[in-house]
Amino acid sequence: MAVRRHPVDLSLDAPERQLFYRKLLNKNLEEINAYWSRLVFAGRTLPPDELGSRENLQSRLERDPTAIAYIEHSRVSKEMRIVLSLPE
């Protein structure tokens, strides 16, 4: 049985968030927010939990094995596992 992952995201004003969605999906934050709004309105799912800082994100990834998020390589600890690396 597959483990259900719990996505987490940085706050809207975090530059890493914009960069991540641009690199992964070639979308800006307005397009991403519209996508999540449609899914929520349709009752299909909820958007990722939004954490206020890089430190909160890193802490969540280290203590919650079901969490999945984007993080700089320099912040990856031994408690984390990389599942995808995006080009610089």
C-alpha positions in Angstrom: 0.0 0.0 0.0 1.3 3.5 -0.9 2.0 6.0 1.9 -0.1 9.1 1.6 2.1 12.1 1.4 1.3 15.5 2.9 2.6 18.3 0.8 3.8 21.5 2.5 4.6 24.8 1.0 6.4 28.0 1.9 4.4 31.3 2.4 3.3 33.2 -0.7 6.0 35.8 -0.3 8.8 33.3 -0.2 11.0 33.6 -3.4 11.6 29.9 -3.4 7.9 29.2 -3.8 7.7 31.2 -7.1 11.0 29.7 -8.3 9.8 26.1 -7.5 6.5 26.4 -9.4 8.2 28.2 -12.3 10.8 25.4 -12.7 8.5 22.5 -12.1 5.4 23.5 -13.9 6.3 26.7 -15.8 3.5 28.5 -13.9 3.4 31.6 -11.8 1.8 31.9 -8.4 -1.4 33.4 -9.7 -1.9 30.3 -11.9 -1.0 27.9 -9.1 -3.4 29.6 -6.7 -6.2 29.5 -9.3 -5.5 25.8 -9.8 -5.8 25.1 -6.1 -9.0 27.3 -5.9 -10.7 25.2 -8.5 -9.8 21.9 -6.8 -10.9 23.2 -3.4 -14.2 24.6 -4.8 -14.9 21.2 -6.5 -14.3 19.4 -3.2 -11.5 17.3 -4.7 -8.7 18.2 -2.3 -7.0 20.8 -0.1 -3.9 22.8 -1.0 -0.6 22.0 0.8 -0.1 23.2 4.3 1.5 26.6 4.2 4.5 27.1 6.6 5.8 30.5 7.3 9.5 30.0 7.1 12.3 27.8 5.7 13.1 26.8 9.3 9.5 25.6 9.9 9.5 23.7 6.6 12.8 22.0 7.4 11.6 21.1 10.9 8.4 19.6 9.5 10.3 17.5 6.9 12.7 16.2 9.6 10.0 15.1 12.0 7.2 14.0 9.6 8.1 11.2 7.3 4.9 11.7 5.3 5.7 15.3 4.5 6.9 16.3 1.0 8.2 19.7 0.0 10.8 21.6 -1.9 13.9 22.7 -0.1 17.4 23.9 -1.0 20.0 21.1 -1.3 22.1 22.8 1.4 19.2 22.4 3.9 18.7 18.6 3.3 19.5 16.7 6.5 20.0 12.9 7.1 16.3 12.6 8.1 15.2 13.6 4.6 15.1 11.9 1.3 15.5 13.6 -2.0 12.9 12.4 -4.5 13.5 14.9 -7.3 16.2 17.5 -8.0 15.4 20.4 -10.3 18.1 22.0 -12.4 19.6 25.2 -11.1 
